Amino acid sequence: MRKRYLYFLLTLTVIFWGTSFAAVKIGIGNLAPVQFLFLRMMFAIIIFSVILLKTPNEKRKIDRKDIPYIIYLGFMGISGYFIIQYTALEYTTTVNASLLVGLAPIIVAIYSCLFLKEKLELERVIGIIMCFIGIILIITKGSIANLSFGKTIFGDMLMLLNAVMLAIFSIGAKKILKKYDPFIVVAYMNIFAFIMLVPFAFTSNFLSPVSLLSKIDDINIKVILSSLYLGTTCTVLGYYSWYSAIKEFGPSRTSVFNYINPLVASIVSFMLFDEGINVYTILGGISIIGGVALNNMQNILLKKGRQNESM
C-alpha cells in the first residue's frame, strides 16, 4: 500500500513540476526570477514551519554535525539550483535547457550503478533510453534543427551543471534519509535554502537589478496566487514526495519520473498559451510513459510475486 501511495505522490509531484513553468510565466510579472523564487519559498517555509512546530521535539531535532550537509543539499537542489538555472536561461534556449537538464536521471543511474551498487537491468537501460528519446521528440517537435549548441554554449554549460546538481541532490539524499524522516530533511533543507536567498532578493546584484522592497507595487494577486501554488504543490508536496520516493525506491528509479515534466509542460503550454503540439509530442509522451513504466517494472513484478506467494 505504501509503495502504491508513493507512486501516486511521485506522479502527482512531477505533474505539478511540469505545470511550474506555466505558473511562473503567469505570475512572475515584473519581478526578477530570484525575487519570485523568494516569494514562492516564503509560502513554503510558512507551511514547513507550522508543521515542524506541531511535530514532537524528539522527531524534529537534528544533530548539529548534520546541519552542514543539509545546507549543502539545500544549495544543490533549491537555492543554488534555481539561481544557476535562471542565469542559464538568459544565455540559452528553453529547448536546450530542457534537454540538458533531462540528463540528470541518466547521471543518477550511472552513478548509482557504479558507486551505490544498484543493479542496472536491461529493461531499466531500455526504459531510460525510451525516456530520453521521448524528451527529444517533445522538445524538438521532430526537427533536430530546433537544437543549437553554438552561440548558447555558456548557458548550455550552466544547464549541464544544473543537471549534475539535480543528480547530486537526488543521490545525496540516500545518506541523510537513513537517519531522519523525509519531511524533516526537506523542511530544514528548504529553510536553509530560503535563508541563502535573502541577500539575492533584497540587494542589487547580477540576479536582481533592484531590491525586492522597491518592487512591492509589482506584487499583485497573480504573483501571490502563482507563488502560493508553487510553494505548496511544487515545494512542500513536491520535495517531500521526491525524498520519500528516494528513500523507498532509490535515487535512480525516482529520478526517471522527472522525464514526465516536459510532457506535462507541453500539454499545459498548449492549453494555456496555445503553444504548438503535434504528433511528435504524442509519440514522445508515449515513449516517456513506457520508459518510466519499464524502469519500475521490477518493483511491480516483485510485489505481485510476494502477493502470489502469500496466497
C-alpha positions as CSV (number, residue, x, y, z in Angstrom):
1,M,0.0,0.0,0.0
2,R,2.8,2.4,0.9
3,K,4.6,1.9,-2.4
4,R,1.3,2.4,-4.4
5,Y,0.7,5.6,-2.4
6,L,4.3,6.8,-3.1
7,Y,3.9,6.1,-6.8
8,F,0.8,8.2,-6.8
9,L,2.5,11.1,-4.9
10,L,5.6,10.9,-7.2
11,T,3.4,11.0,-10.3
12,L,1.4,13.9,-8.8
13,T,4.7,15.7,-8.0
14,V,6.2,15.6,-11.5
15,I,2.8,16.7,-12.9
16,F,2.9,19.7,-10.6
17,W,6.5,20.3,-11.5
18,G,5.5,20.2,-15.2
19,T,3.0,22.9,-14.6
20,S,5.5,25.1,-12.8
21,F,6.9,26.7,-16.0
22,A,3.4,28.0,-16.9
23,A,2.8,29.1,-13.3
24,V,6.0,31.1,-13.3
25,K,5.2,32.6,-16.7
26,I,1.7,33.7,-15.5
27,G,2.8,35.0,-12.1
28,I,6.3,36.4,-12.3
29,G,5.2,39.8,-13.7
30,N,7.9,42.4,-13.4
31,L,9.8,40.7,-10.6
32,A,13.3,39.3,-11.1
33,P,13.2,35.4,-11.1
34,V,15.1,35.2,-7.8
35,Q,12.6,37.6,-6.2
36,F,9.7,35.5,-7.4
37,L,11.5,32.4,-6.1
38,F,11.9,34.1,-2.8
39,L,8.1,34.6,-2.6
40,R,7.5,31.0,-3.6
41,M,9.7,29.7,-0.9
42,M,8.3,32.2,1.7
43,F,4.9,30.5,1.4
44,A,6.6,27.1,1.5
45,I,8.6,28.0,4.7
46,I,5.4,29.1,6.5
47,I,3.8,25.7,5.8
48,F,7.0,23.8,6.8
49,S,7.4,25.9,10.0
50,V,3.8,25.3,11.1
51,I,4.1,21.6,10.6
52,L,7.5,21.5,12.3
53,L,6.1,23.3,15.4
54,K,3.4,20.7,15.7
55,T,6.0,17.9,15.3
56,P,7.3,16.3,18.6
57,N,10.6,17.8,19.6
58,E,12.5,14.5,19.5
59,K,11.4,13.8,15.9
60,R,12.2,17.3,14.5
61,K,15.6,17.5,16.3
62,I,18.7,17.1,14.1
63,D,22.3,16.6,15.1
64,R,24.5,19.7,14.7
65,K,27.0,17.7,12.7
66,D,24.4,17.0,10.0
67,I,23.5,20.7,9.5
68,P,26.3,21.5,7.0
69,Y,25.3,18.5,4.9
70,I,21.6,19.6,4.9
71,I,22.7,23.1,3.9
72,Y,24.8,21.6,1.1
73,L,21.7,19.7,-0.2
74,G,19.6,22.8,0.1
75,F,22.1,24.7,-2.1
76,M,22.4,21.8,-4.6
77,G,18.7,21.2,-5.0
78,I,17.0,24.5,-4.3
79,S,18.7,27.9,-3.9
80,G,21.9,27.3,-5.9
81,Y,20.0,25.1,-8.4
82,F,17.4,27.7,-9.3
83,I,19.9,30.6,-9.3
84,I,22.1,28.8,-11.8
85,Q,19.1,27.7,-13.8
86,Y,17.6,31.2,-14.0
87,T,21.0,32.6,-15.0
88,A,21.4,29.8,-17.7
89,L,18.1,30.7,-19.2
90,E,19.3,34.2,-20.0
91,Y,22.1,32.7,-22.3
92,T,20.5,29.6,-23.8
93,T,17.2,28.5,-25.3
94,T,14.4,26.7,-23.3
95,V,14.7,23.9,-25.8
96,N,18.4,23.3,-25.0
97,A,17.8,23.8,-21.3
98,S,15.0,21.2,-21.1
99,L,17.1,18.7,-23.0
100,L,20.3,19.2,-20.9
101,V,18.5,19.0,-17.5
102,G,17.0,15.8,-18.8
103,L,20.5,14.3,-18.5
104,A,20.1,14.2,-14.7
105,P,18.3,10.8,-14.5
106,I,21.0,9.3,-16.7
107,I,23.7,10.7,-14.4
108,V,21.9,9.3,-11.4
109,A,21.5,5.9,-13.0
110,I,25.2,5.6,-13.9
111,Y,26.4,6.9,-10.5
112,S,24.0,4.6,-8.6
113,C,25.3,1.6,-10.7
114,L,29.0,2.4,-10.2
115,F,29.1,3.6,-6.6
116,L,25.8,2.7,-4.9
117,K,25.9,-0.9,-6.3
118,E,22.4,-0.6,-7.7
119,K,21.7,-3.1,-10.4
120,L,21.0,-1.6,-13.8
121,E,19.0,-4.3,-15.5
122,L,18.5,-4.3,-19.3
123,E,14.9,-3.2,-19.0
124,R,15.9,-0.2,-17.0
125,V,18.5,0.8,-19.6
126,I,15.9,0.5,-22.3
127,G,13.5,2.5,-20.2
128,I,16.0,5.3,-19.7
129,I,16.7,5.3,-23.5
130,M,13.0,5.4,-24.2
131,C,12.5,8.4,-21.9
132,F,15.4,10.3,-23.4
133,I,14.1,9.7,-26.9
134,G,10.7,10.9,-25.7
135,I,12.1,14.1,-24.3
136,I,14.0,14.8,-27.6
137,L,10.8,14.2,-29.6
138,I,8.8,16.6,-27.4
139,I,11.4,19.3,-27.2
140,T,12.5,19.3,-30.9
141,K,9.0,18.6,-32.3
142,G,10.6,16.2,-34.7
143,S,13.1,18.7,-36.1
144,I,16.7,18.4,-34.8
145,A,17.2,21.9,-36.2
146,N,15.5,23.2,-33.1
147,L,18.6,22.4,-31.2
148,S,21.6,24.8,-31.3
149,F,24.7,24.5,-29.2
150,G,26.8,27.2,-30.8
151,K,26.0,30.7,-29.6
152,T,24.4,29.4,-26.5
153,I,27.4,27.4,-25.2
154,F,27.8,29.4,-21.9
155,G,24.1,28.9,-21.0
156,D,24.3,25.2,-22.1
157,M,27.3,24.6,-19.8
158,L,25.4,26.1,-16.9
159,M,22.4,23.9,-17.7
160,L,24.7,20.9,-17.8
161,L,25.9,21.9,-14.3
162,N,22.2,22.2,-13.3
163,A,21.7,18.6,-14.4
164,V,24.7,17.5,-12.3
165,M,23.4,19.4,-9.3
166,L,20.0,17.8,-9.6
167,A,21.7,14.4,-9.7
168,I,23.8,15.2,-6.7
169,F,20.7,16.4,-4.9
170,S,18.9,13.1,-5.5
171,I,21.9,10.9,-4.8
172,G,22.8,12.8,-1.7
173,A,19.5,12.0,-0.1
174,K,20.5,8.4,0.4
175,K,22.8,9.1,3.2
176,I,20.7,11.6,5.3
177,L,17.4,9.7,4.8
178,K,18.9,6.7,6.7
179,K,18.8,8.9,9.8
180,Y,15.8,11.2,9.5
181,D,12.2,11.3,8.3
182,P,12.0,12.7,4.7
183,F,9.7,15.6,5.8
184,I,12.2,16.7,8.5
185,V,15.1,16.7,6.0
186,V,13.1,18.6,3.3
187,A,11.8,21.1,5.8
188,Y,15.2,22.1,7.2
189,M,16.7,21.9,3.7
190,N,14.2,24.5,2.4
191,I,14.6,26.7,5.5
192,F,18.4,26.9,5.0
193,A,17.9,27.4,1.2
194,F,15.4,30.2,1.9
195,I,18.0,32.0,4.2
196,M,20.5,31.7,1.4
197,L,18.1,33.5,-1.0
198,V,17.6,36.6,1.2
199,P,20.7,38.5,0.1
200,F,19.9,37.9,-3.6
201,A,16.3,39.1,-3.2
202,F,16.9,42.2,-1.1
203,T,20.1,43.6,-2.7
204,S,21.1,44.9,-6.1
205,N,23.0,42.1,-7.8
206,F,23.5,40.2,-11.0
207,L,20.2,38.3,-10.5
208,S,18.0,41.2,-9.3
209,P,18.8,44.8,-10.5
210,V,17.0,46.3,-7.6
211,S,15.8,45.2,-4.1
212,L,12.5,43.4,-3.7
213,L,11.5,46.2,-1.4
214,S,11.4,48.6,-4.3
215,K,9.1,46.1,-6.2
216,I,6.3,45.9,-3.6
217,D,3.9,47.6,-6.0
218,D,4.5,44.9,-8.6
219,I,3.3,42.1,-6.2
220,N,-0.3,41.7,-7.4
221,I,-2.8,38.9,-7.0
222,K,-1.4,36.9,-9.9
223,V,2.1,37.0,-8.3
224,I,0.7,35.9,-4.9
225,L,-1.5,33.1,-6.2
226,S,1.2,31.8,-8.5
227,S,3.9,31.8,-5.8
228,L,1.4,30.3,-3.3
229,Y,0.6,27.5,-5.8
230,L,4.3,26.8,-6.5
231,G,5.2,26.9,-2.8
232,T,2.5,24.4,-1.7
233,T,2.5,22.0,-4.6
234,C,5.9,22.1,-6.1
235,T,8.0,22.8,-3.0
236,V,6.2,21.4,0.1
237,L,4.4,18.4,-1.6
238,G,7.0,18.0,-4.3
239,Y,10.2,17.8,-2.4
240,Y,8.6,15.7,0.4
241,S,7.3,13.2,-2.2
242,W,10.6,13.2,-4.1
243,Y,12.7,12.4,-1.0
244,S,10.2,9.9,0.3
245,A,10.4,8.1,-3.0
246,I,14.2,8.2,-3.0
247,K,14.1,6.6,0.5
248,E,11.8,3.8,-0.7
249,F,12.8,3.2,-4.4
250,G,16.4,4.6,-4.6
251,P,17.6,7.7,-6.5
252,S,17.8,6.2,-10.0
253,R,14.3,4.8,-10.2
254,T,12.9,8.0,-8.7
255,S,14.8,10.3,-11.0
256,V,13.4,8.7,-14.1
257,F,10.0,10.1,-13.2
258,N,11.5,13.6,-13.9
259,Y,11.1,12.8,-17.6
260,I,7.3,13.3,-17.3
261,N,7.9,17.0,-16.7
262,P,8.4,18.0,-20.4
263,L,5.3,16.1,-21.4
264,V,3.2,17.9,-18.8
265,A,4.8,21.2,-19.6
266,S,4.0,20.8,-23.3
267,I,0.3,19.9,-22.6
268,V,-0.1,22.8,-20.2
269,S,1.6,25.3,-22.5
270,F,-0.7,24.1,-25.3
271,M,-3.8,24.6,-23.2
272,L,-2.9,28.0,-21.7
273,F,-0.7,29.6,-24.3
274,D,-1.7,27.8,-27.4
275,E,1.9,26.7,-28.0
276,G,2.2,24.0,-30.6
277,I,1.6,20.4,-30.0
278,N,2.0,17.8,-32.8
279,V,2.3,14.1,-33.4
280,Y,5.9,14.1,-32.1
281,T,4.6,15.4,-28.7
282,I,2.2,12.5,-28.6
283,L,4.9,9.9,-29.6
284,G,7.3,11.4,-27.2
285,G,4.7,11.2,-24.4
286,I,4.0,7.5,-25.1
287,S,7.8,6.8,-25.2
288,I,8.3,8.6,-21.8
289,I,5.4,6.9,-20.1
290,G,6.5,3.5,-21.5
291,G,10.1,4.2,-20.3
292,V,9.0,5.1,-16.8
293,A,6.8,2.1,-16.5
294,L,9.7,-0.2,-17.8
295,N,12.0,1.3,-15.2
296,N,9.7,0.4,-12.4
297,M,8.5,-2.9,-13.8
298,Q,10.8,-4.9,-11.5
299,N,9.2,-3.3,-8.4
300,I,5.7,-4.1,-9.7
301,L,6.6,-7.7,-10.6
302,L,8.3,-8.3,-7.2
303,K,5.2,-7.0,-5.4
304,K,2.9,-9.3,-7.4
305,G,5.3,-12.2,-6.7
306,R,5.0,-11.6,-3.0
307,Q,1.2,-11.4,-3.2
308,N,1.1,-14.7,-5.1
309,E,3.3,-16.4,-2.5
310,S,1.2,-15.1,0.4
311,M,-1.9,-16.7,-1.3
